[in-house]
Amino acid sequence: MGWADPPSNLEEKEIKLNKPVMVTSRKMTWSHTSQTMLFEGEVKVVKGDMVLTSDRVKITYRSSDPGSEKEKNRGVSDKNQDISLIEAEGSVRVLTGNREVRSERAEYRQKEEILVLTGSPVGWDKHYRIAGNKITIYLKEDRSEVEGGQVLFTP
């Protein structure tokens, strides 16, 4: 089950995956101490062509060092917050292109570009429907793994 359009080259794929993340919700609680943001109520997370909706989303970030070589190259003068983990719970729905997956829980590991769905995940596009105990989507590699799964192919 592929979740990204095949890139014409590696650079194009890296640009597509390094899109900013936009989050909207009814309520947000921020904790600088624990480096988390909790979004509740009609949460919508958008990154490039991937849209995740859920009842509740917790984002864990880490501060990057503005003195690092990576930050100097980007011209960053203040500390940046890099998202490390996005955790969604309750009525999770992920859309990307013409594919959709639903579950009760999802974890998105930003650095690795891995999306893990649990809680009766079901995914489909126009040619098949897939369900299992756990669906792991490797966005960089355009591949998926399903544990305890079944696939229904449609003509």
GROMACS elastic network, one bead per residue, 0.5 to 0.9 nm:
[ bonds ]
;  ai    aj funct       b0    kb
    1   123     6  0.89972   500
    1   124     6  0.88643   500
    1   130     6  0.87548   500
    1   137     6  0.81526   500
    1   142     6  0.78006   500
    1   143     6  0.58228   500
    1   144     6  0.53861   500
    1   145     6  0.79895   500
    2     5     6  0.79665   500
    2    99     6  0.88920   500
    2   137     6  0.79974   500
    2   138     6  0.85455   500
    2   139     6  0.79513   500
    2   141     6  0.84912   500
    2   144     6  0.65130   500
    3    96     6  0.68253   500
    3    97     6  0.78101   500
    3    99     6  0.72041   500
    3   137     6  0.73514   500
    3   138     6  0.80830   500
    3   139     6  0.62246   500
    3   142     6  0.55789   500
    3   143     6  0.69327   500
    3   144     6  0.80244   500
    4     7     6  0.82997   500
    4    13     6  0.89787   500
    4    96     6  0.76324   500
    4    97     6  0.76780   500
    4   139     6  0.64704   500
    4   140     6  0.80802   500
    4   141     6  0.86126   500
    4   142     6  0.56513   500
    4   143     6  0.86880   500
    5    13     6  0.88480   500
    5    97     6  0.83110   500
    5   142     6  0.78716   500
    6     9     6  0.86177   500
    6    13     6  0.80657   500
    6   142     6  0.76233   500
    7    10     6  0.67274   500
    7    11     6  0.84470   500
    7    12     6  0.61086   500
    7    13     6  0.54414   500
    8    11     6  0.85318   500
    8    12     6  0.67392   500
    8    13     6  0.78958   500
    9    12     6  0.55436   500
    9    13     6  0.66859   500
   10    13     6  0.51453   500
   10    14     6  0.62651   500
   10    15     6  0.87474   500
   11    14     6  0.51131   500
   11    15     6  0.62727   500
   11    16     6  0.86883   500
   12    15     6  0.52092   500
   12    16     6  0.63098   500
   12    17     6  0.88243   500
   13    16     6  0.50753   500
   13    17     6  0.62691   500
   13    18     6  0.86793   500
   13   140     6  0.76250   500
   14    17     6  0.51809   500
   14    18     6  0.61079   500
   14   140     6  0.82075   500
   15    18     6  0.52654   500
   15    19     6  0.69355   500
   16    19     6  0.60776   500
   16    48     6  0.67683   500
   16    49     6  0.86742   500
   17    20     6  0.89612   500
   17    47     6  0.82183   500
   17    48     6  0.73804   500
   17   113     6  0.75997   500
   17   139     6  0.81861   500
   17   140     6  0.76078   500
   18    47     6  0.85475   500
   18    48     6  0.83094   500
   19    47     6  0.58613   500
   19    48     6  0.54975   500
   20    46     6  0.82931   500
   20    47     6  0.59727   500
   20    48     6  0.73042   500
   21    45     6  0.68553   500
   21    46     6  0.57255   500
   21    48     6  0.77880   500
   21    83     6  0.88082   500
   22    44     6  0.80331   500
   22    45     6  0.56927   500
   22    46     6  0.51585   500
   22    47     6  0.65950   500
   23    39     6  0.82391   500
   23    43     6  0.70921   500
   23    44     6  0.56147   500
   23    46     6  0.64744   500
   24    27     6  0.85537   500
   24    28     6  0.87089   500
   24    39     6  0.78395   500
   24    42     6  0.78811   500
   24    43     6  0.56842   500
   24    44     6  0.52777   500
   24    45     6  0.66886   500
   24    46     6  0.88418   500
   25    28     6  0.69241   500
   25    39     6  0.59360   500
   25    40     6  0.59875   500
   25    41     6  0.56477   500
   25    42     6  0.54363   500
   25    44     6  0.64741   500
   25    45     6  0.89100   500
   25    55     6  0.89825   500
   25    56     6  0.87076   500
   26    39     6  0.75212   500
   26    40     6  0.61302   500
   26    41     6  0.50486   500
   26    42     6  0.63964   500
   26    43     6  0.72542   500
   27    38     6  0.81039   500
   27    39     6  0.57098   500
   27    40     6  0.52167   500
   27    41     6  0.65208   500
   27    43     6  0.87519   500
   28    37     6  0.67568   500
   28    38     6  0.55257   500
   28    40     6  0.64384   500
   29    36     6  0.83233   500
   29    37     6  0.56449   500
   29    38     6  0.50449   500
   29    39     6  0.65685   500
   29    40     6  0.85478   500
   30    34     6  0.88505   500
   30    35     6  0.77916   500
   30    36     6  0.60526   500
   30    38     6  0.63922   500
   30    39     6  0.87888   500
   31    34     6  0.55607   500
   31    35     6  0.56809   500
   31    36     6  0.53677   500
   31    37     6  0.62675   500
   31    38     6  0.84373   500
   32    36     6  0.67677   500
   32    37     6  0.84717   500
   33    36     6  0.79989   500
   34    37     6  0.88763   500
   34    60     6  0.81562   500
   34    61     6  0.89497   500
   35    59     6  0.84018   500
   35    60     6  0.59109   500
   35    61     6  0.56159   500
   35    62     6  0.65295   500
   35    63     6  0.82644   500
   35    81     6  0.88578   500
   36    58     6  0.67618   500
   36    59     6  0.54702   500
   36    61     6  0.62253   500
   36    62     6  0.88425   500
   37    57     6  0.81802   500
   37    58     6  0.56805   500
   37    59     6  0.51248   500
   37    60     6  0.66316   500
   37    61     6  0.83217   500
   38    56     6  0.73824   500
   38    57     6  0.58845   500
   38    59     6  0.64227   500
   38    60     6  0.88541   500
   39    42     6  0.87321   500
   39    43     6  0.64636   500
   39    55     6  0.83941   500
   39    56     6  0.56677   500
   39    57     6  0.50767   500
   39    58     6  0.61963   500
   39    59     6  0.81575   500
   40    43     6  0.61364   500
   40    54     6  0.84659   500
   40    55     6  0.60527   500
   40    57     6  0.65415   500
   40    58     6  0.86730   500
   41    54     6  0.78311   500
   41    55     6  0.52349   500
   41    56     6  0.62873   500
   42    53     6  0.71035   500
   42    54     6  0.63404   500
   42    55     6  0.55492   500
   42    56     6  0.76521   500
   43    52     6  0.80899   500
   43    53     6  0.54962   500
   43    54     6  0.52743   500
   43    55     6  0.58734   500
   43    56     6  0.62642   500
   43    57     6  0.68323   500
   44    51     6  0.70296   500
   44    52     6  0.57544   500
   44    54     6  0.67159   500
   44    55     6  0.89042   500
   44    57     6  0.87388   500
   45    50     6  0.81728   500
   45    51     6  0.57348   500
   45    52     6  0.50067   500
   45    53     6  0.62735   500
   45    54     6  0.85958   500
   45    57     6  0.86536   500
   46    49     6  0.72784   500
   46    50     6  0.58579   500
   46    52     6  0.64241   500
   46    53     6  0.87226   500
   47    50     6  0.52597   500
   47    51     6  0.65303   500
   47    52     6  0.85890   500
   48    51     6  0.79682   500
   48    96     6  0.89520   500
   49    95     6  0.79738   500
   49    96     6  0.56268   500
   49    97     6  0.66138   500
   50    94     6  0.69674   500
   50    95     6  0.57155   500
   50    97     6  0.75352   500
   51    93     6  0.80277   500
   51    94     6  0.56293   500
   51    95     6  0.51760   500
   51    96     6  0.64880   500
   52    88     6  0.85370   500
   52    92     6  0.70259   500
   52    93     6  0.56042   500
   52    95     6  0.64932   500
   52    96     6  0.88703   500
   53    56     6  0.86544   500
   53    57     6  0.87776   500
   53    88     6  0.82500   500
   53    91     6  0.76940   500
   53    92     6  0.57306   500
   53    93     6  0.52475   500
   53    94     6  0.65632   500
   53    95     6  0.87368   500
   54    57     6  0.68311   500
   54    88     6  0.61786   500
   54    89     6  0.62866   500
   54    90     6  0.57435   500
   54    91     6  0.53421   500
   54    93     6  0.65133   500
   54    94     6  0.89068   500
   54   104     6  0.86778   500
   54   105     6  0.88144   500
   55    88     6  0.75773   500
   55    89     6  0.62513   500
   55    90     6  0.50521   500
   55    91     6  0.62233   500
   55    92     6  0.73144   500
   56    87     6  0.82742   500
   56    88     6  0.57302   500
   56    89     6  0.53597   500
   56    90     6  0.65352   500
   56    91     6  0.88901   500
   56    92     6  0.88276   500
   57    86     6  0.68227   500
   57    87     6  0.54947   500
   57    89     6  0.64325   500
   57    90     6  0.89879   500
   58    85     6  0.80985   500
   58    86     6  0.58366   500
   58    87     6  0.51245   500
   58    88     6  0.64909   500
   58    89     6  0.86869   500
   59    83     6  0.69260   500
   59    84     6  0.77223   500
   59    85     6  0.58012   500
   59    87     6  0.63862   500
   59    88     6  0.87375   500
   60    82     6  0.86655   500
   60    83     6  0.60355   500
   60    84     6  0.57962   500
   60    85     6  0.51464   500
   60    86     6  0.64506   500
   60    87     6  0.83407   500
   61    81     6  0.59104   500
   61    82     6  0.53214   500
   61    84     6  0.51083   500
   61    85     6  0.68511   500
   61    86     6  0.88422   500
   62    80     6  0.82325   500
   62    81     6  0.55301   500
   62    82     6  0.53608   500
   62    83     6  0.64546   500
   62    84     6  0.66996   500
   63    66     6  0.89544   500
   63    79     6  0.62682   500
   63    80     6  0.55540   500
   63    82     6  0.61403   500
   63    83     6  0.87828   500
   64    67     6  0.87167   500
   64    68     6  0.79154   500
   64    71     6  0.79902   500
   64    79     6  0.59190   500
   64    80     6  0.53317   500
   64    81     6  0.61361   500
   64    82     6  0.65750   500
   65    68     6  0.54685   500
   65    70     6  0.89668   500
   65    71     6  0.72304   500
   65    78     6  0.84226   500
   65    79     6  0.59711   500
   65    80     6  0.73799   500
   66    69     6  0.82560   500
   66    70     6  0.83165   500
   66    71     6  0.53126   500
   66    72     6  0.68273   500
   66    75     6  0.88580   500
   66    76     6  0.61537   500
   66    77     6  0.59343   500
   66    78     6  0.58751   500
   66    79     6  0.52253   500
   66    80     6  0.71840   500
   67    70     6  0.83408   500
   67    71     6  0.65127   500
   67    72     6  0.64187   500
   67    76     6  0.86178   500
   67    77     6  0.81435   500
   67    79     6  0.88217   500
   68    71     6  0.53372   500
   68    72     6  0.62262   500
   68    73     6  0.86921   500
   69    72     6  0.50754   500
   69    73     6  0.62002   500
   69    74     6  0.87297   500
   70    73     6  0.52790   500
   70    74     6  0.64895   500
   70    75     6  0.88672   500
   70    76     6  0.89674   500
   71    74     6  0.50222   500
   71    75     6  0.61820   500
   71    76     6  0.53127   500
   71    77     6  0.78749   500
   71    79     6  0.88702   500
   71    80     6  0.86019   500
   72    75     6  0.50256   500
   72    76     6  0.60094   500
   72    77     6  0.77852   500
   73    76     6  0.77704   500
   76    79     6  0.75609   500
   76    80     6  0.78452   500
   77    80     6  0.88418   500
   82   110     6  0.88238   500
   83    86     6  0.75586   500
   83   109     6  0.84768   500
   83   110     6  0.64397   500
   83   111     6  0.81039   500
   84   108     6  0.84170   500
   84   109     6  0.60384   500
   84   110     6  0.53882   500
   84   111     6  0.64026   500
   85   107     6  0.69584   500
   85   108     6  0.57422   500
   85   110     6  0.60227   500
   85   111     6  0.84381   500
   86   106     6  0.80395   500
   86   107     6  0.56690   500
   86   109     6  0.66069   500
   86   110     6  0.76055   500
   87   105     6  0.75049   500
   87   106     6  0.58041   500
   87   108     6  0.64681   500
   87   109     6  0.88010   500
   88    91     6  0.87591   500
   88    92     6  0.66374   500
   88   104     6  0.81005   500
   88   105     6  0.55861   500
   88   106     6  0.50695   500
   88   107     6  0.63697   500
   88   108     6  0.84438   500
   89    92     6  0.63299   500
   89   103     6  0.85664   500
   89   104     6  0.57738   500
   89   106     6  0.66416   500
   89   107     6  0.89730   500
   90   103     6  0.77943   500
   90   105     6  0.63262   500
   91   102     6  0.72136   500
   91   103     6  0.63802   500
   91   104     6  0.53272   500
   91   105     6  0.77460   500
   92   101     6  0.82011   500
   92   102     6  0.54967   500
   92   103     6  0.51881   500
   92   104     6  0.54797   500
   92   105     6  0.62160   500
   92   106     6  0.69437   500
   92   117     6  0.87850   500
   93   100     6  0.71695   500
   93   101     6  0.58287   500
   93   103     6  0.66839   500
   93   104     6  0.86151   500
   93   106     6  0.89946   500
   94    99     6  0.82991   500
   94   100     6  0.56569   500
   94   101     6  0.52878   500
   94   102     6  0.63980   500
   94   103     6  0.88171   500
   95    98     6  0.73746   500
   95    99     6  0.58688   500
   95   101     6  0.67105   500
   95   102     6  0.89218   500
   96    99     6  0.54346   500
   96   100     6  0.65048   500
   96   101     6  0.89778   500
   97   100     6  0.81620   500
   98   124     6  0.87401   500
   98   125     6  0.60553   500
   98   126     6  0.75859   500
   99   123     6  0.73932   500
   99   124     6  0.58849   500
   99   126     6  0.78787   500
  100   122     6  0.83849   500
  100   123     6  0.55401   500
  100   124     6  0.55857   500
  100   125     6  0.65119   500
  101   117     6  0.85212   500
  101   121     6  0.68291   500
  101   122     6  0.54727   500
  101   124     6  0.64160   500
  101   125     6  0.89389   500
  101   130     6  0.89501   500
  102   105     6  0.87099   500
  102   117     6  0.80718   500
  102   120     6  0.81105   500
  102   121     6  0.54838   500
  102   122     6  0.53729   500
  102   123     6  0.63280   500
  103   106     6  0.71506   500
  103   117     6  0.62533   500
  103   118     6  0.61012   500
  103   119     6  0.54286   500
  103   120     6  0.55995   500
  103   122     6  0.65122   500
  103   123     6  0.87846   500
  104   117     6  0.77657   500
  104   118     6  0.64468   500
  104   120     6  0.68490   500
  104   121     6  0.72279   500
  105   116     6  0.83373   500
  105   117     6  0.57986   500
  105   118     6  0.52725   500
  105   119     6  0.57871   500
  105   120     6  0.87772   500
  105   121     6  0.83408   500
  106   115     6  0.68933   500
  106   116     6  0.55169   500
  106   118     6  0.62775   500
  106   119     6  0.85085   500
  107   114     6  0.80134   500
  107   115     6  0.56906   500
  107   116     6  0.51341   500
  107   117     6  0.65710   500
  107   118     6  0.87097   500
  108   112     6  0.87430   500
  108   113     6  0.70265   500
  108   114     6  0.56926   500
  108   116     6  0.64242   500
  108   117     6  0.87776   500
  109   112     6  0.57297   500
  109   113     6  0.56201   500
  109   114     6  0.52094   500
  109   115     6  0.64643   500
  109   116     6  0.84050   500
  110   114     6  0.69169   500
  110   115     6  0.86090   500
  111   114     6  0.80825   500
  112   138     6  0.80618   500
  112   139     6  0.84606   500
  112   140     6  0.77715   500
  113   137     6  0.84103   500
  113   138     6  0.63400   500
  113   139     6  0.54919   500
  113   140     6  0.61085   500
  114   136     6  0.70160   500
  114   137     6  0.57020   500
  114   139     6  0.60245   500
  114   140     6  0.79027   500
  115   135     6  0.81318   500
  115   136     6  0.57438   500
  115   137     6  0.50339   500
  115   138     6  0.66493   500
  115   139     6  0.75617   500
  116   134     6  0.71427   500
  116   135     6  0.58507   500
  116   137     6  0.63423   500
  116   138     6  0.87777   500
  117   120     6  0.82824   500
  117   121     6  0.60406   500
  117   122     6  0.89714   500
  117   133     6  0.85128   500
  117   134     6  0.56997   500
  117   135     6  0.51629   500
  117   136     6  0.63359   500
  117   137     6  0.83532   500
  118   121     6  0.56347   500
  118   132     6  0.84429   500
  118   133     6  0.62281   500
  118   135     6  0.67436   500
  118   136     6  0.88664   500
  119   132     6  0.89742   500
  119   133     6  0.68297   500
  119   134     6  0.74313   500
  120   131     6  0.72489   500
  120   132     6  0.64011   500
  120   133     6  0.57159   500
  120   134     6  0.73892   500
  121   130     6  0.84280   500
  121   131     6  0.58296   500
  121   132     6  0.60486   500
  121   133     6  0.66127   500
  121   134     6  0.64823   500
  121   135     6  0.66600   500
  122   129     6  0.72521   500
  122   130     6  0.57021   500
  122   132     6  0.68814   500
  122   135     6  0.83009   500
  123   128     6  0.83982   500
  123   129     6  0.57712   500
  123   130     6  0.51655   500
  123   131     6  0.63286   500
  123   135     6  0.86690   500
  124   127     6  0.75828   500
  124   128     6  0.55951   500
  124   130     6  0.60619   500
  124   131     6  0.87038   500
  125   128     6  0.57753   500
  125   129     6  0.67307   500
  126   129     6  0.83003   500
  126   154     6  0.78339   500
  126   155     6  0.89477   500
  127   152     6  0.85728   500
  127   153     6  0.59788   500
  127   154     6  0.52017   500
  127   155     6  0.65301   500
  128   151     6  0.68331   500
  128   152     6  0.54409   500
  128   154     6  0.55577   500
  128   155     6  0.85427   500
  129   150     6  0.83568   500
  129   151     6  0.57300   500
  129   152     6  0.51009   500
  129   153     6  0.66004   500
  129   154     6  0.80882   500
  130   146     6  0.83260   500
  130   149     6  0.69319   500
  130   150     6  0.57691   500
  130   152     6  0.63556   500
  130   153     6  0.86716   500
  131   134     6  0.82653   500
  131   135     6  0.79659   500
  131   146     6  0.76871   500
  131   147     6  0.88656   500
  131   148     6  0.81362   500
  131   149     6  0.53145   500
  131   150     6  0.55259   500
  131   151     6  0.66483   500
  131   152     6  0.88491   500
  132   135     6  0.66772   500
  132   146     6  0.60631   500
  132   147     6  0.57528   500
  132   150     6  0.63677   500
  132   151     6  0.89103   500
  133   146     6  0.74482   500
  133   147     6  0.56414   500
  133   148     6  0.54155   500
  133   149     6  0.66962   500
  134   145     6  0.81415   500
  134   146     6  0.57992   500
  134   147     6  0.52059   500
  134   148     6  0.72797   500
  134   149     6  0.79990   500
  135   144     6  0.70095   500
  135   145     6  0.57802   500
  135   147     6  0.65054   500
  135   149     6  0.85025   500
  136   143     6  0.86078   500
  136   144     6  0.55235   500
  136   145     6  0.51494   500
  136   146     6  0.64502   500
  136   147     6  0.85240   500
  137   141     6  0.87228   500
  137   142     6  0.76515   500
  137   143     6  0.61152   500
  137   145     6  0.65535   500
  137   146     6  0.87625   500
  138   141     6  0.54814   500
  138   142     6  0.59188   500
  138   143     6  0.53939   500
  138   144     6  0.58478   500
  138   145     6  0.83016   500
  139   143     6  0.67715   500
  139   144     6  0.82570   500
  140   143     6  0.81393   500
  141   144     6  0.86186   500
  146   149     6  0.55566   500
  146   150     6  0.83910   500
  147   150     6  0.89910   500
